[in-house]
Amino acid sequence: GLAIATELPIVLVDAQRAGPSTGMPTKAEQSDLFQAVHGRNADAPLAVLAAATASDCFEVAIEAVRIATKYMTPVILLSDAYLAHAAEPWRLPDPAGLPRFPVHFRTDPAGFHPFQRDPVTLARAWAVPGTPELEHRIGGLEKDYETGHISYDPDNHARMTRTRAAKIAGIANDIPPQRPALGDDHGAVAVVGWGSTYGAIHQAVRDAREDGLDVSHLHLRYLNPFPSNLGDLLKRFDRVLVPEMNNGQLLQLLRAAYLVPAEGLSKVEGKPFKVAEIVQAIESTPR
């Protein structure tokens, strides 16, 4: 909440495991999605991403830093115990080929105020602490939209709340459209996953397609905001199946956002899905 109020970039990595409290600390679960998307006081959205495989953690971490610094916001990167203990062959990429997103600090005091916003991203100006003539207040109290001073004005608070929400919503215009990881962009069944369920879902969909079933795999990296085309994509399928290691948290988010008749496949045993479990769920839906 403090980082949201101050509008400063932070990347938080949550390696989820079975809870609540101490729970089963060495067992995997995907039960922190609601906490990541909604778990703060006030209307305080932030960006949420999820890694799908051990190697994907590298790329998702870079993307999380890009979003955090470009939009001046905290970003939560969701992993889990299954990924944290996983290993796979992976070639370290050439650093020269990695995406560049230089941070531009404000250095000119002329016309500066700390909540002066980029007209596209709505990110506020960022000055390195101690920069001469750019000293300003920082903290959790609400700030005036125009000056950055502490404000208790009701209309200003409403404006700042809407602005912070619009900034996060705008990230949807700066991320790739959702594409199938396997299969077509329309059909009878879409199996929608996120995080470490990638491998089991992908193989299950591959097996089902080899058996003649009309099924595709969609895997979400961006969980808040969702990709801008996700709603239209889901509506191209007759059925939507959402396997996840919780009691249906992504399922509820998709239903709320897009009013799709999605059905859940929940597993909260501290163990990852078996391919056969997902194949069975796919086969139980109409062809």
N, C-alpha and C positions, 0 to 999 in steps of 0.2 A: 504493500500500500504506500509506503513512503517513497519508493522509487517511482510509482505512478504519479504521486502528487508532485514530486520534484521533476518529473519527466526526464529521468536519466537512464541511460542504457545499462542493463544488467542481463546476463544470461544465467538462468537457474536450471540446473540439471537435476531431474527427479528420477532416480532409479527405483521404480516402484516395486514393492513387495507386499506380501499378504499381511493385512492388518485386520482390525484396528489396533491401536497402541503397538505393543511389541509384536503381536500377532505371530506370524511365522517368518522371522526376519531373513531366512535364507531361501524362501520360496517366492516364485514370481506371481505377480498379479498386475492388472491394468486398472486398478480401482481408484486412481488419483485424478482421473480425467475431469470429473466435476470440480474437484478442488482446484485444478489448474485453470479451468475456464471461469469458474464462479467464486472461488474460495477467498473472497476478500470483503471487508466492509465497504459499504457504499456501492454505487455504480462505477466499477473500476475495471474495465476490460483490459486485457493485454494479449499479446500474441502467444499461441501455443503450437509447437511443432512436435513431431514424434519420429524417432528413428526406427527403421524397419529391420535392419540387419546390423551385424557388428561393423562391417565396413561403411555402411550408411551413416553411422554415428559421426564419422569424420566430415562428410559432406553436410549433414544437417547442422552440425555445430558451426560450420562456416556460414551457412544461411541464417542461423539464429543471430550471429554477430552482425551480419549485414542488416537484418531487419532492426535489431536493437539500436544500432548506431544511426541508421538512416531515419528512423521514426522516433528516436529518443524515447524508448519504452523498454520496460522489462520484457523478456521473452522466456517462457518456460519450455525447456526441451525435455520431453518425456522419453525415458528409457525404462527398463525394468530389470529384475534380477536375472531373467533368462538371457537378455542381451549382455548384461554386465559380466556373466560367466561364460559367454560364448566366445568362440574363436573361428576364424576363417582365413584362408589364404587371401592376401590383399597386397597389391603393389603400391607403395607410397608414391603418390603423384609428384610430378615435377613442380616445385613451388612456383616456377615462372608461369605455369599454365593455370594456376588457380585464379579465381575471380578476384578482382581488385575493387575495393570500395573505400577509398581514402576518407578519413574523417576531416571535416572542415571546421576548425575552431574559429570563433569570432575573435578578431584582434583589434578591429577599428572601433573606437568608442563613439564615433559620430552616429547619432540616432539609435544607439543600442538600448534595448531593454530586454530582460532575460526571457520574456515570453513572446518576443517577436517571432512570428511563425512563417515557415516556408509555405507559400500559397498552394503547393501541390500536396506535400506530405503532411502538412500541419505540424511538423516537428518544430520545437522551439529552438532558438539560438543557443549555442553551447560555447561558453568561454572557460578557459582553463583557470581554476582558482588561483588568485594572485595576479592575474593580468591587470596591469595598471589601468585605472579609470573604468574597469568593467566589474568592479565589486558589486555584488547584489545579494539579497537575502535568498536563502535556500532552506527548505524545511517542509514539514507536513501540513502547515496551515494553508488554507486556500489563498490563492494569489489573484490579484486583479488582472484581468485579461489584457489591459492596455499597458500597465506600468510594472507588473510583477510584485507590487507591494501587497502586504497582507490585507485581505478583504473579507468582510462578513456580509457583504451586500447580497441579498437573495437573487436578484437578476443576474449578477455576475457569476454566482455559483452555478446557476442553471446553465449559463453560457459556457462556462468552463467544463461542466460535466458533459454537455453535448459535444464540445470540441474534442475532448479526450476520447469519447466514444467514436466520433467520426474519424479520428486519426487511425484508430485500430481497424475500423471497418474499411478504410481506404487501402489497407495493405492487400486486400483481395485483388486490387487492380495491378499489383506489383508482384504477383506470384503466378506460376504457370497454371494454365487450365488443367483440370483433372482429366487424365487419360486412363484407359484400362491398362492394368499391368499385364493382362492376358485376356484375349478374346475381343469381342466386338463392342462398339459403343451403344448397342441396343440388343434386345433379345428377351429371353424368357426369365433368366435369373441373373442377378448381379450379387456377387458375394463381396461385401464391403468390409474391409479391415483396416486396422491401424497398428503401428508398433510391431512387436515381435511375433505377432500371428502371421506375418508375411509368408514365411516358408511353408507352414502347414496349409494355409489357404491356397497358395500358388500351386502346390503339388496336388491338392484335392481338386482344384479346378482343372488342372491339366488331365488328371485321371478321368474326371467326369466328361470332359470334352472328348477324350479318346473313346469313351463309351457312347458317344453320340448325343450328349446332353447340350442344350443351348445355354451355356453359362459363361459368365465373364468374371474377372477378378478386378476390383477397384481397391487400391490401397492408398489411404490418405496420409500425406505428410503434414498437411496444414489443417489443424483442428480448430483454430480460431485466429482469424476468420477462415471460413471454408473457401475453397476456390470458387470464383464467381460463376462458373458453369455447372457446379455440382448438382444443384437442384434440377436443372433441365436434363442432365445426364441420367440421374436416378429415375426420372419419370419416363425414360425410354425403355425401361425394363418392366416386365409384368410383375416380378417378385424381387424383393430386396432382402437378402439374408445377411445379418451382421454378427459374425462370431467375435467374441471378445472375452477376455479373462476378468470379467466383472459381472454385475447383475444387469447389464444393459445400458451403460452410460452413453456410449456413442449412439446407440439405438434411440434413446430418448432425445438426444440433441438433433438427430436427423429428422425424427418425427416432428419435433417442434419447429424446426427451421423450414421444412419442405412439405409437410403433411403427406409424406409417402407411407404406404401401408407396409413398412418394414417389419420384419420379424427377427427376433434375437436368437442367438445360440450362445448361452452363457456357460462359462466354466470358472468356478471359484474354488478350486481344489489345491491351489499352489503349484499346479503342474500345467505345462503347455498343452495345446490341443494335439491330438493325434490326427493324422491325415484322414483316417477312416471315419472319425467322428464327423468331420466336415463333409466328407463324401456322402455319408448317410443322410445328413441334413439336406444336402442338395438334392439327393434322389427322392426325398420325401415331399418335395415341392412338385407342382404340376410341370410336365414337360412342355 
